[in-house]
Amino acid sequence: MDPEFDVIIAGCGPAGAMLAAELRRHDVRVLVLEQDTEPTSSVRIVGLHIRSLELLAMRGLLDGMLEHGRRRPAGAYFAAIDQPAPARVDSAHAYLLGIPQPAVVQLLEEHAIALGAQVRRGRAVAGFEPDDDGVTVELAGGERLRARYLVGCDGARSRVRKLLGVGFPGEPARNDTLMGELEASAPPEEIAARVAQIRETDKRVMFGPAGPGVYRVVIPAAGVSDRAEPPTLEDFRHQLRAVAGTDFGVHSPRWLSRFGDATRLAEHYRAGRVLLAGDAAHIHPPIGGQGLNLGLQDAFNLGWKLAAQVRGWAPEALLDTYEAERRPVAADVLDNTRAQTELLSDGPGPRAVRRLLTELMNFDEVNRYLLEKITAIGVRYDFGAGPDLLGRRQPDIDVKPGRLYDLLHGGRGLLLDRTEGLTVGGWSDRVDHLADPTAALDVPCVLLRPDGHVAWIGDDQRDLDAHLARWFGRPTG
C-alpha cells in the first residue's frame, strides 16, 4: 500500500491536536484518529504555564486562548506553598492562564483542521504493523490505513504504547484524590475559616474560590466508591464531612474527577516509525499542574523534527533528539511531583521539611529556581559546551518589526543577527534571517530552532554554517 498519509496521530487531546498543527505548518499530510465520537463534556479547568503560553504566542494562538481563560498570578506552584512569584520573571507571559480543558482542545483542533489536518472521530487504533517504509494501521472494524509514521498521543492507557511493547515502569497509584468545581451554600467566611484550620495539618485538602459562589475542591478519596467509576456529588459530600465535619452545602457540580498518584515513564519515546508523546509517554500526579503543559511541549519539540524527516531534509540524528531532549524533562517532572507529593503528606517529617522549604523560598534564587522548574522556562537542552543561553529558550524581545515571537508563526528557524554581516545562505527555505543591530540581546547573534530554543551563539559565518547543517540538514542549491 502506498502511504495515504505522512503521519497518523492516535488521539486528539491537547498533544495530538498541537502536533497535527505543527506538522501541517510544513505541509505534512496528517490524519488524527480519536476514539471518542464527541469531545468531552467535562469542563475541568487546567492551568497553562509560562512556557506553554510562550509556545502558543510563537504560533499566534495565544490571543484565542486568552479569550477563554482567566489570568492568575504566577506563584504558589510548588507543593502549593504560598509564596508569590519572584521578582522579574524573564518572560512576557509571567502568569498562569486558567482555562477549561475542552476549550484548549477545541481551539487546537480547529486550528489544525484550518491548516489542513484531517480529524476522524469514533475511530480507534486496533493494531499496526511497522516496516522499513512506513506503518500499516488497522482500525477497530477492520479498516486499514497506511502512513509513513504513527504517533501515539492516546493517553495514559495508550494502546499504541502497549502494542508497541514499550515498557512503562514506575510506581502504581497508592492514593486517590477527588477534584472538582462545585457551588456551596455555606457562608464564604465560614468556609475560609474551617479550610484554613484543616490546612494547618493537612495540605492535601483544598477548598478555594473558582468564581462567584463556585469552589475548587481537592480532597483525599480514601476509598470512596469504585476507582473505575466516575466520582459522584455524594462522594464529595461524604469526604468533606469526614475531613471537615461539614460538606459546606456543596451542590451543582461543574465537573468532578478522580486522579491517582501513579508515576510512570516510557522506556523509549521512539521505536522506528512509531513514536509516543504526552500522557502516552509519561504520567504523574497533577501536583503543580504540569501534565497538559508537558504534553504540549512534547508536541512542539517533535512537530518540526518529524516534519523535517517527512520532507526529506532532516539531518540523520535529528528525530532521535526528540527522545534525547524530552525524556529527561519528563523524568525531572516525575521527580518534582514525587517531591511535592511527599511535602503534602500528613506526617511530622513532611510537615517539618515543608516548613523549612517555605523558609528557603524567601530567598529569591530558591523561589525562582522552583518556579522555572514547574513552568518549564528553566529547561536547557544539552547542545554541548557554550554560554548558558545555549540550549535554553529565547525569551520574547522587541525587534525591528515588533516582537520576536511574531516572527516564529510559520514554524521555521530564525537567525537573529545583530552584526548585519551573516547569512543563512542555502538554508533560506527553512530558516529566516533578521538583521537587527538594535535587538535586545547580550550576544552578537543567535540561531533559533522552530521551537524557540537557542541552537547557536556567535558571529562567525563558518561556525554558523556548521550549526545550520547540524539542525537543518544540507543546504539547497
Residue pairs with C-beta under 8 A, 6 or more apart in sequence:
1 136
1 144
1 146
2 146
3 133
3 134
3 146
3 147
3 148
4 29
4 31
4 145
4 146
4 147
5 29
5 30
5 31
5 118
5 145
5 146
5 147
5 148
6 23
6 28
6 29
6 30
6 147
6 148
6 149
6 310
7 23
7 28
7 29
7 30
7 31
7 147
7 148
7 149
7 150
7 151
7 306
7 310
8 30
8 31
8 32
8 33
8 135
8 137
8 145
8 147
8 149
8 150
8 151
9 16
9 19
9 20
9 30
9 31
9 32
9 33
9 150
9 151
9 153
10 16
10 33
10 125
10 150
10 151
10 152
10 153
10 154
10 158
10 159
10 160
11 32
11 33
11 34
11 152
11 153
11 154
11 155
11 158
11 278
11 280
12 20
12 32
12 33
12 34
12 105
12 109
12 119
12 121
12 153
13 105
13 153
13 155
13 278
13 279
13 295
14 101
14 104
14 105
14 108
14 278
14 292
14 295
14 296
14 299
15 153
15 277
15 278
15 279
15 295
15 296
15 298
15 299
16 32
16 34
16 151
16 153
16 154
16 277
16 278
16 299
17 32
17 105
17 108
17 109
17 111
17 112
18 108
18 112
18 295
18 296
18 299
18 300
18 303
19 151
19 153
19 277
19 299
19 302
19 303
19 306
20 30
20 32
20 109
20 112
20 117
20 119
21 59
21 108
21 111
21 112
21 115
21 117
21 303
22 299
22 300
22 302
22 303
22 304
22 307
22 411
23 30
23 117
23 303
23 306
23 307
23 310
24 30
24 112
24 115
24 116
24 117
25 59
25 115
25 303
25 307
25 410
25 411
26 304
26 307
26 308
26 310
26 311
26 411
27 116
27 311
28 306
28 307
28 310
28 311
30 112
30 116
30 117
30 118
31 117
31 118
31 119
31 120
31 145
31 147
32 109
32 112
32 117
32 118
32 119
32 120
33 120
33 123
33 124
33 125
33 137
33 139
34 119
34 120
34 121
34 122
34 123
35 122
35 123
35 124
35 140
35 154
36 121
36 122
37 121
37 122
38 121
39 102
39 105
39 106
40 101
40 102
40 105
41 102
42 101
42 102
42 255
42 257
43 100
43 101
43 102
43 181
43 254
43 255
44 100
44 101
44 181
44 255
44 257
45 98
45 99
45 100
45 101
45 181
45 210
45 216
46 98
46 99
46 100
46 101
46 104
46 289
46 292
47 72
47 96
47 97
47 98
47 99
47 289
47 293
48 56
48 65
48 69
48 96
48 97
48 99
48 104
48 292
48 293
49 77
49 96
49 289
49 290
49 293
49 374
49 375
49 376
50 74
50 89
50 91
50 93
50 94
50 95
50 96
50 375
50 376
50 377
51 293
51 297
51 375
51 376
51 377
51 379
51 393
52 292
52 293
52 296
52 297
52 376
53 62
53 65
53 91
53 93
53 95
53 97
54 91
54 92
54 93
54 377
54 393
54 395
54 396
54 405
54 452
55 296
55 297
55 300
55 451
55 452
56 62
56 65
57 92
57 93
57 396
57 405
58 405
58 408
58 409
58 451
58 452
59 408
59 409
59 411
60 406
60 409
61 107
61 108
61 111
62 93
64 107
65 97
65 99
65 103
65 104
65 107
66 97
68 99
68 100
68 103
68 107
69 97
69 98
69 99
69 100
69 103
70 97
70 98
70 99
71 95
71 96
71 97
71 98
72 95
72 96
72 97
72 98
73 84
73 85
73 95
73 96
74 85
74 89
74 94
74 95
74 96
74 371
74 375
75 83
75 84
75 85
75 371
76 82
76 83
76 84
77 96
77 288
77 289
77 370
77 371
77 374
77 375
78 288
78 336
78 340
78 357
78 361
78 370
78 371
78 373
78 374
79 203
79 287
79 288
79 339
79 340
79 343
79 344
79 354
79 357
80 203
80 206
80 287
80 344
81 343
81 354
81 357
81 358
81 361
83 358
83 361
83 362
83 367
85 94
85 367
85 371
86 364
86 367
86 368
86 371
87 364
89 368
89 371
89 377
90 377
90 395
91 377
91 395
91 396
92 395
92 396
92 403
92 405
93 396
96 289
101 292
104 292
109 119
112 119
113 119
123 139
123 140
123 143
124 139
124 140
124 159
125 137
125 138
125 139
125 140
125 150
125 152
125 154
125 159
125 160
125 163
126 138
126 139
126 140
126 141
126 159
127 137
127 138
127 163
128 135
128 136
128 137
128 138
128 150
128 160
128 163
128 274
129 135
129 136
129 138
130 136
130 150
130 271
130 272
130 273
130 274
133 148
134 146
134 147
134 148
134 149
134 273
135 146
135 147
135 148
135 149
135 150
135 273
135 274
136 144
136 145
136 146
137 144
137 145
137 146
137 147
137 150
138 144
139 145
148 273
148 310
149 273
149 274
149 275
149 306
149 309
149 310
150 160
150 273
150 274
150 275
151 160
151 274
151 275
151 276
151 277
151 302
151 306
152 158
152 159
152 160
152 161
152 164
152 274
152 275
152 276
152 277
152 280
153 276
153 277
153 278
153 280
153 295
153 299
154 160
154 161
154 280
155 278
155 279
155 280
156 262
156 279
156 280
156 283
158 276
158 279
158 280
160 274
160 276
160 280
161 168
161 266
161 276
161 280
161 281
164 271
164 274
164 276
165 271
166 266
166 267
166 268
166 271
166 276
167 266
167 267
168 264
168 265
168 266
168 267
169 264
169 265
169 267
170 262
170 263
170 264
170 265
170 283
170 334
171 261
171 262
171 263
171 264
172 262
173 260
173 261
173 262
174 260
174 261
175 220
175 221
175 260
175 261
176 220
176 221
176 222
176 223
176 227
176 258
176 259
176 260
176 261
177 204
177 218
177 219
177 220
177 221
177 258
177 259
177 260
177 261
177 285
178 217
178 218
178 219
178 220
178 221
178 224
178 231
178 235
178 236
178 239
178 256
178 257
178 258
179 216
179 217
179 218
179 256
179 257
179 258
179 259
179 286
180 216
180 217
180 231
180 236
180 253
180 254
180 255
180 256
180 257
181 210
181 211
181 214
181 215
181 216
181 217
181 253
181 254
181 255
182 214
182 215
182 217
182 233
182 236
182 250
182 251
182 252
182 253
182 254
182 256
183 213
183 214
183 215
183 250
183 251
183 252
183 253
184 191
184 213
184 215
184 248
184 249
184 250
184 251
185 248
185 249
185 251
186 246
186 248
186 249
188 209
190 248
191 207
191 215
191 248
194 244
194 245
194 246
194 248
195 205
195 206
195 207
195 208
195 244
198 205
198 243
198 244
199 205
199 206
201 346
201 351
202 243
202 346
203 343
203 344
203 346
203 354
204 218
204 219
204 220
204 344
204 345
204 346
205 218
205 219
205 220
205 243
205 244
206 216
206 217
206 218
206 219
207 215
207 216
207 217
207 218
207 219
207 240
207 244
207 248
208 215
208 216
209 215
209 216
210 216
214 254
215 248
215 250
217 236
217 240
217 250
219 236
219 239
219 240
219 243
220 239
220 243
221 231
221 235
221 239
221 258
222 239
222 242
224 231
224 235
224 238
224 239
225 231
225 232
225 235
227 258
227 260
230 256
230 257
230 258
231 256
231 257
231 258
232 256
233 250
233 251
233 253
233 256
235 256
236 247
236 250
236 253
236 256
237 247
237 250
238 247
240 246
240 247
240 248
240 250
241 247
259 285
259 286
260 285
261 285
261 341
262 283
262 284
262 285
263 283
263 284
263 285
263 334
263 337
263 338
264 282
264 283
264 284
265 281
265 282
265 327
265 330
265 331
265 334
266 276
266 280
266 281
266 282
266 327
268 276
268 323
269 275
269 276
269 277
269 281
269 322
269 323
269 326
269 327
270 276
270 319
270 320
270 322
270 323
275 302
275 306
275 322
277 295
277 298
277 299
277 302
278 294
278 295
278 298
278 299
279 291
279 295
281 298
281 326
281 327
281 330
282 294
282 330
282 333
282 334
283 291
284 290
284 291
284 333
284 334
284 337
284 338
285 337
285 340
285 341
287 337
287 340
287 341
287 344
288 336
288 337
288 340
288 374
289 374
290 333
290 336
290 337
290 374
290 376
293 375
293 376
294 329
294 330
294 333
294 376
297 326
297 329
297 376
298 326
298 330
300 451
301 322
301 325
301 326
301 451
302 322
302 326
303 411
303 450
304 411
304 449
304 450
304 451
305 314
305 318
305 319
305 321
305 322
306 319
306 322
307 411
308 314
308 318
308 319
308 472
308 473
309 318
309 319
313 430
313 472
313 473
313 474
314 473
315 469
315 470
315 471
315 472
315 473
318 471
318 473
324 382
325 381
325 382
329 376
329 379
332 373
336 373
336 374
342 350
342 353
343 350
343 353
343 354
343 357
344 350
344 354
360 366
361 367
361 370
369 378
372 378
377 393
379 392
379 393
380 388
380 391
380 392
381 391
381 392
381 453
382 391
383 390
383 391
383 455
384 390
386 457
387 443
387 457
389 443
389 446
389 454
389 457
390 454
390 455
390 456
390 457
391 453
391 454
392 453
392 454
393 451
393 452
393 453
393 454
394 404
394 416
394 446
394 448
394 452
394 453
394 454
396 403
396 404
396 405
397 403
397 404
397 439
397 440
397 441
398 404
398 439
398 440
399 407
399 416
399 434
399 436
399 438
399 439
400 434
400 436
400 438
400 439
401 407
401 434
404 416
404 439
405 452
407 414
407 432
407 434
408 414
408 448
408 450
408 452
410 432
411 450
412 430
412 431
412 432
412 450
413 427
413 430
413 431
413 432
413 447
413 448
413 449
413 450
413 455
413 471
413 472
414 431
414 432
414 433
414 434
414 447
414 448
415 422
415 424
415 431
415 432
415 433
415 434
415 445
415 446
415 447
415 448
415 464
416 434
416 436
416 439
416 441
416 445
416 446
416 447
416 448
417 433
417 434
417 435
417 436
417 444
417 445
418 436
418 437
418 439
418 441
418 443
418 444
418 445
419 435
419 437
419 444
419 445
419 459
420 435
420 437
421 459
421 461
422 433
422 435
422 445
422 459
422 461
422 464
423 433
423 461
424 431
424 432
424 433
424 468
425 465
425 468
425 475
426 474
426 475
426 476
426 477
427 468
427 472
427 475
427 476
429 476
430 472
430 473
431 447
431 468
431 472
443 457
443 458
444 457
444 458
444 459
445 456
445 457
445 458
445 459
445 464
446 454
446 456
446 457
447 454
447 455
447 456
447 457
447 464
447 467
447 468
447 471
448 454
448 455
449 455
449 471
455 467
455 470
455 471
456 463
456 464
456 467
456 468
458 464
465 475
468 475
469 475
